[in-house]
């Protein structure tokens, strides 16, 4: 995942690979919902990636 894609990963309706989006159902809301719910609970959602190797999404919630 490139830097530009990572900066938009949690945007509503964003799809990193437009070629695949034509054959895949869905609206691109999943990660934006995850981010919103995480924010509501006082947590953080982040993404890191090494192109060609993999991408990691991390969700951190406060300890209650």
C-alpha positions, 0 to 999 in steps of 0.5 A, a space after each residue: 500500500 503506498 503512502 497516498 493509499 494509506 492516508 486515505 484508507 479510512 476515508 468513506 467509499 475509498 478503494 485502493 484498487 479500482 480494477 478490483 472494485 468492479 468485480 467486488 461487491 461493497 461500498 468501501 465503508 468498512 474501514 471508515 466505520 471501524 475508525 469512527 467507532 474506534 474514535 467514539 470509544 477514545 481509541 485510535 486506528 492506524 495503518 502501516 504498510 511495506 509495498 509488496 510485503 503486506 499491510 497492518 491495520 492496528 486498533 487500540 482502545 483505552 483500558 477501562 
